[in-house]
Amino acid sequence: MIAIEILNDGHLAILHTISIGYRVEKASVQDAYISSRNLFEQLLHFIGENRNFMGILLKEIHSTLIFQ
């Protein structure tokens, strides 16, 4: 039950974090660089705040790669 809650909360949070950095219009290289840097910083912050979710996510990816 707790794992499902962690997955659901983490899923919504990571989608929100990624959507912040999604660009829908053209921009200069400098603007794109700044947006990418900010997105990277937000993702690192997300990872720090959601360690349990990231642990589950990475174990799932690792397990999937082993079974392929």
Secondary structure, DSSP 4 states (H G I P E B T S, - for coil): -HHHHHHHHHHHHHHHHHHHH---S---HHHHHHHHHHHHHHHHHHHHH-HHHHHHHHHHHHHHHHH-
